[in-house]
Amino acid sequence: MAILEFRNVCKGFGAGAARSEVLRNIDLTVAEGEFLAILGFSGTGKTTLISLMAGLAAPDRGEVLFRGAPVTGPGPERGLVFQSYSLMPWLTVAGNVALAVDAVHGQRPRAERAAMVAEYVAMVGLSHAAARRPAELSGGMRQRVAVARALAMEPQVLLMDEPLSALDAMTRAGLADEIEGIWRRDRRTAVLITNDVDEAIVLADRIVILNPDGTLGRDFAVALDRPRDRGALNGDAAFQRLRAAVTAELIQAGRASGAGAGTVRHLPLLTPRHALPRAYAQAAAGPIDGRYLHYSQLSKVYDTPKGPLTVVENFDLRLKKGEFVSLIGHSGCGKSTVLSMTAGLTGVSSGAIKLDGYAVEGADPERAVVFQAPSLFPWLTARENVALGVDRVYPAASRAERQEVVEYYLERVGLGDAMHRLAADLSNGMRQRVGIARAFALSPKLLLLDEPFGMLDSLTRWDLQDVLMEVWSRTQVTAVCVTHDVDEAILLADRVVMMTNGPRATIGRIATVDLPRPRSRRAMLDHPDYWRHRAEILDFLHDHAHGPAAAPAKTEEAA
């Protein structure tokens, strides 16, 4: 029996030439007790779709029905969890949940309402934090409060608009498992908007693709036994087939863009300021290529009011010239600290970092960094932001040559038609493309990437990972990438370095990724060794999921 139904629904915004059609001819039925996941790229109208379900927006054409009656506005029978927490900062966890209980169940006795609050706070594992205020909670805990608040309304349908996207990967996975357990307990109808394929498969009975043009794409039935354990699913052939099929459908749906793919701009052969003849001569001698980047017993200690805190200890690793290495581990394991020391932005407490035979001392454009937030000057154009570094690195080049370098890399990252737009007018994904272009345009000896796609939805990440791999394949620059995304680590790297939990974090295991290059996400999913690599990394992360007291790491000597 249908509990929610869309009949030929269309929705757009604006008027005249400025009008944008967001949803087109949507026909969709959600069965009672079903867990439906809707997957799509940013800007495809997923949030508009769930707003129509919640009654926060009305269709321009067609009908949205709840139990056969038109949806005319919000109602307690449809509980909504937003991407942002929207908690009252002056209220405790229990107080925030009580707001929903009092609003919907105000006619019930006070003691009964208090029991309901306690029940739903306990359901999301926050009984120990019931008296804390939002400022005292982590991001994952705040989102648990939002889930508890929605559940406390006892809605017939739970609507979730990317509720986990602002969380780190492990917190996101843990909260997703909690949501699945809560849903499985009373089989309440649930609709989840997400951009994460694994999340959709772990949670949903059915997955629907929302195409970039605002139409519905394919349906995928998820016929996997519950409860679904992420570690066990990795080796499940049905899971592998479904994941590959959903990913392929999303890739196909997103192939409408492809800006800059056919450009043939000439790249001048210029020598950057930091490419000194002495350094080239030493690198050409041969032996240094095997330890082009050398971390030797690297440690970092911070002074704190409670005494010295050792964040990273005895980090020892060698990279070959042209090698791409991913650093992965749980939040707080020191990944970004290692990268910051490598960039020269943070001092070394003990040990050493050597690049091309010389100790790393201070920041230098020979070590280009792409941060999680691209840190552009908003009043400058994309082209002007990239030119700032190029003008410094190639002082002997002509203005025309420097312009060619800037425009070449902007076109390579798909911004050939947007290079003259102000950074303030670019999307997050476009700004990160500028950051990638800026880094490569410096012709660095070492490329450092600090969760470069962490602020983007997973589907935009796929696109930019392809951009990064395409440009990297032309330069073969030595690279270190900090990431929390297992697939990203495997896709990009020659080796994946897994770090133990902090404090005193160090290298726990190193996996050599022997997948052929050039790599594509589709080809990677079809390669039998991919699942072996993924299982190895997931097992390590699972073993270290509970802090410093977790199982000891299985170490491997760094090559």
N, C-alpha and C positions, 0 to 999 in steps of 0.2 A: 504493500500500500504506500502511495506517495505521501510524504509529509511536506515536502517543498517541491514546487514545480515552476519552471520558466516556460512560457509559451511565446515564441517568436519575439523575444525581448531585444530592443535596441536602446542604446543610451549613448549620448554624445554631450559635448560641452562647447560653449562658445556660440557665436552666431555668424552668419554670412561666410565670407571667405576664411575667417578665423576659426570656423567650427571644426571640431575634431570628433569623429565617430569612434567611440571607445569599444562598445560592444555591438555586435551585428547578429541579428537573427538567432538569438540563443534559445535553444530548446533543450531543457535539462530537467531530469526527474531525480529526486533524492528519496530513496526508500526509507521507511521508518526503521530505526535501529542501524542504519548503514553508517559506515565511516568513509566519507568521500574526501579525497585529496585532489586539489586543483593545482596543476603545475603550469608555469608559464614564465616568460621573460619579464623583466621590469618594463612597465608601461603598456602591458597587454590588456590591462583592465581587470586584473584579479581583485584588487581592492574595491573597485566599482561593483563588481559582481557580488561580493559578500555584503557590501553596503546595501544593495538592493534586497538581499535576503533578510538583512537586519531591519529594513524599513527606514534606513537613514537617507535613502535616495529613492526616487520614483522613476520608472522607465519612461522613455519618450514614446515608445510604442510597445505593444505586447502586454503580457500580464505576468506578475509574480504572485503565486498562490501559496498559502499555508493551510494545509488540510482543506483544500478546495476553495478557500475564501481569499479574496484579494488582500495582499499586504498593503496597508495604508500608512504604516508608521511603526516605530519601535514597540516592542512588547516583551514582557518578562518571559514569555514562552520561548524566546530566541535570545540566549545569552551570548555576549560577544567579548572575545579576548583580543585586544589590539596588539600591534607590534610594540608600541611603547606602553609602559606600565600604567601611567595615569593614576598613581596612588596619591592619597592625601598625605602630604609629608608630616603633618602635625599629629596624625593618628598612628596608633600601633598597628601591627599586623592584624590583631583581632578586631581593632576598631575599623579598619578598612573593610574587612569582611562583613562586619556587623552592619555597615551602611547598606549593603545589598540585602542582607537578611531583613533589616527593619523596613526597607522600601517595599519589599515584595511580600513579606510575611508579618507585617506589623500587627495584624489582628491576633496573632498567636501569643500565648503567655510569655512573659519576659524570660522565665527559666527555660522554656522550650527554645526560644530564640538563642539564648546563650549556649545551649547544648548544640544547636545547629552550627553556630560559629566555631565552637571547639571541634566539632566533627569535621568540618571542611578544612580547617587549619591543619588538623591531624592528617587528613587525606593527602595533602601535598607535602607532608613531612616537615611542618613548621611549628609543631607544638612547643618545641624548645625556644622558639623565637617569637612567640605570640605577643610578648610585651615590648618587642623592639619596634622602632620607627624605621621607615624606608631608608633613611640615610645610614642606618646601621647594618643594612643588608647588602649582599652582593647582587649583581644583576640577575643571576639565576633565581635567587630567593625572591626578589621583587616580582619576577614574572610568575613564580609559584603563587604569590599572593593574588595576582590578577586572575590566575586560573581558579583559585579557591573562591574568589569573589563571584566569578561567573557561575561556578557550580552551585554556590549557595543560593542563587536565585531559583535553583531546581528547574532549569529550562527544559523544554522538550527537545530543543535543538541547541547544540553548542557550536558556535561559529568562531573560528580562530583565524585571524588575519596575520600570518607570518609571526606567530607569537614567540618564536625561538631565534629569529634571525639576528638579534643583537647580541647573542651569547656566544662564548667560545665553543669549539667543537665538542669537547667532552661534557661541558655543562648542558649543551643543547641535546646531546644524545641521552644523558641521564634524565632530563625533564621530559623528553619525548617518550621514554620508557614509562615514566610515571603517568603521563596522559593516557598512554595505551592501556595501562593497568586499570586506571579509573574508568575508562570507557568500557573495558571488558567486564567490569564488575556489574554495571547496570545497563549496558547496551543502549545508552542514550544516543540518539542521532548526532553525528558530528560532521562538520565540514571544515576542512583545513586548507587554507591558502599557504602554499610553500613554494620555495624555489630549489629545494633539496630533494634529489631523487631518492636517496637512501631513506630519508625521513618519511617520504610518501609511501615507500614500500613497507617499511616497518610498521606504520600506523594504519594504513588504509585497507578497506575491502575493494575499493575501486579508485583508479586514477584517471582523471580527465585532463587532457592537454588544452590549454587556452592559447590559440595561435596569435602571432604578432598583429594580425589584422583584426583582432577582436572576435573571431569566430571560434567555435569549439572544434577541436581536433579529435584524435582517436581516444577511445576508452580502453583502459587496460584493467582486466579483472586481476586481483591479487589473491591467488588461491594458495597461500602459504599458511601452514598451521600456526595457530597462536598458542602460547605467547611466542613472540619472535625474538630470538637472541641474535644480536648483531654479529657476534663472533661466529656462531654456528651457521648463520645465513651465508657468510662469505664462501663457504665450501659447498653450498647447496646449488645444484645444477639449475633448478627451477628459478631460484633467485638470480643467478647469473644471467640466464636467458632473458628474464623480465627486465632486469636492470639495463642490459644491453639494448633491448628493444625500446624501452622508454627513452634512454639517452639518445639513440639514433633518431627517434621521432622528434625530440627537442632540437637536435642539431639540424635536422632537415627543416624544421619550422623556422629556425633562426637564420637560414641562409639567404635572407632577403637583402642583407646589407652588403658586406664585402667591399666597403669603400677603400680606395687606395690600392686594390689588389693588382691593378694592371699598370702601375706607373713604371716608367723607365728612366727616371731622372738620373743624371750622372753624379756620382759621388767623387769629389776630388781626392787625390792621394796626397793628404797633408800629414805632416809629422806633428803630433801634439807636443806641447811644451814639456810634459813630463816624460816623454819617450827619449831619454838621453842616450847618446851613442854608447856610453860606458855600460849602461844597463842592458842595451841590446846585445852588446858584445858578450857580456857575461851570460845572458840567457841563451845565446846561440852556442855557447860552449858545450851545452848538453846536460851535465849532471844536475844543474839547478832546476831543470824542467820537472824533475820528479818531486821536488819540494819547492815549487814556485811560490806557494803560500804555505808557511810553516808555523803552526802553533806549537810552542814548546812549553809544556808544564804551566799553562796559562791559568792564573787565578785572579779573582776579583773579590776584595773585601771592602765592605762599607762600614763606617763608624756609625753606630746608632746609640740612642740613650741607654740601651740595655747592654751595650758592649759591641765588639766587632761581629759583623755578620758576613760569613763567607757565602757568596752567591754562586760562584763558579770555582771549581778546584781541580787542578791538574788536567786541564783540557789539552790533549796532545793529539795533533792531527796534521797530516801533510796532504796538500793538493797538488796535482800535476798541472802544468800549464794547459789552459783550455778546458779544464774539468769543471763540471757543474755539480755542486753538492747541495743537498737540502738538509737543514737542521730541523728536527721535529721533536716535540715533547709537550708535556702538559704546561699550562700557564704557570709562570713562576720558576721554570726550570733553568732560566739563564740564557735562553736562545738569543734574545735581543741584546742582552749584555755582551755576549761574545761578539755579535755583529757590531755593536757600538764601539767596542774596543778595537775591532778590525778597521773601522772607519776612522779611528783616531778621535772620536767624539768623547770617549771615556778613557781615563787612564788605566794602565795595567798595574795591578798590585804586586804580582810576581810572575815570573816566566817572561816569555817574549813572543812577539808576532813579527815574522819577517816576510816581506813581499819582494820577490825578484832579487833576493840577497841582501836587502836593506831593512833595518828595523822600522816598524810603523811608528811614526811620531807625529801626532797632530793630524788634522784633516787635510786632505789634498785631493784635487780633482783626478789624480791617478786612481783613486778609489771612489767610484761613483755610487751613490746610495739612492735607492727608490724606497721611500717610506710608505707606510700604510696610508697616510694622508699626504698627497703630493706637494703640499706647501708651495703653491704658486702665488705669484703676485696678482691679485684679482683685477687690478687696474691695467695690467698688461695683456696683450694678446697671447695666444698660444705660441706663436712664432717668436714674439719678443721674450717670453719666458725661457725658451730654449736658447735663444741667441745670447742671453746673459752669460751663460757658461761657455759657449762656443767662442765668443769674443775674447774671453780670458785664456782659453786653452790654445788657441791658434793665433797668437799675436802677429806672426809674420805673414799670415795669409791675407789675400786681398779681400775686400768687402764682398765681392761677388762669390768668391770661393767659400767664405764663411756662410753666406746666404744659401749656397747650394747644400752645404752640410745640414743646416737647420731644416730646410724644406725636404731634403731627402728622407730624414728620419721621421718627420711629421707625416709624410706620405706613407712611409712604411707602416706606421701604426694606425693608418686609416683616417688621418685628419687632413688630408690634402684639401678638402673643401671647407675646413673649419679653422685653418691656421690663423686667420685674421680676426677670429672672434675673441672677445675678452674672456679671460679665464673665469670670471664671475658668471658668465653666461653658459658655461659648459656643464654637462652632467658630471656626476662623480666618476663614471667610467671614462668619459672623455678627458677629464683632468688627469686621471691616472695614466692614460695614454700619453699625455704631454710629459708626465714624469718619466715614463719609460723612454720616450724619444730624447729627453734632456740627458738622461744617463748615458745612453748609447752614443749620443753626439759628442760626448767628451772623449771618445776613444780611450776608455779607461783600461788600465792593466787589470783591474779587479772590479767586478760588478757585485754590489751588495744589495739584497732585496729583503726588506723587513716586513713580512706579511703584506706584500704589495697589493694583494687583491682582497684583503681581509674585510674591508668596509663595503664590498660589493656583493650583490646577490650572486649565487653560484653560477647562474647561466651567463651573466656578464663576465664572471671570472673565466669561464671556459673560453670565451672569445678572446680575452686579453692574454690568457695562457698561450693560445695559438699565436697571437701577435708576438709575444715575448720569444717563443721558440723560433718563429720565422726570422726575427731580427738577430737573435743569438746565433742561429745557424750560419749567418753571413759573417759574423765577427769572431765566433769561437772564443770570446773573452772568458777568462776564468771567473766563475760566479759562485756565490754562496747565497742561498735563499732560506730565510726563516719562514716556516709555515706551520699551521696546525691541521692542514688538510692532507690526509693520507694520499688521496689520488693525485693532488697537485705535486706532492713530494716525489711520487713515482714517475709521473709524466715528465717532469722537468729534469730530473737528476741522473747523473752517472752513479752516484752513491747517496744513500740516505743515512745520515748520522742521527741516531736516536739518543736523546739526553735523559739522564735520570732526573728525578724530582729534586728540587732545591729544598732547603739550603744545601751547600756543598755539591751542587750538580756537576756531573761530569759525563763523559761519553759512556753510554751503556751498551750500545750495539751499533754495528755498521753493516748495512746491507748494500751489496753491489747490484745495481739495476742493469741487467744485461738485455734489456729490450732494444730492438733495432731502432736506429734513427734514420731519417726524420720520423718523429712520432706524431700520431694523431690520437685523440681520445677514442675514436671508434676502433682504430686498429689495436690500441692498447687493451680495450675490453675484450677483444677477440683473441688476444695472445694468451696461451695457457700459463706462461710464467707470471703474468700480471697478478693472478689470484694468489700465487705463492708469495710474491713480494708483499701483497696487501695483507695476507694472513700473518706474515712475520711481523710487520709493523703494528698491526692491530693487537696481536698477542702481547707485544712489548708494552704498548700503551695501556692495555688492560691490566697487565701485571703491576703497572705503576700508577693506577688510577686513584689510589687512596693515600697519597702523600708520601713523605720520606720513609715511613715504616713499611712500605710495600716490599714485595719480594725483591731480592737482590738481582741486579741486572746481569745478563750474560754478555760479557765483553768480548770484543774481537780486536786484535791488534790493528791499529790504523796503518794503511799501506803507505 
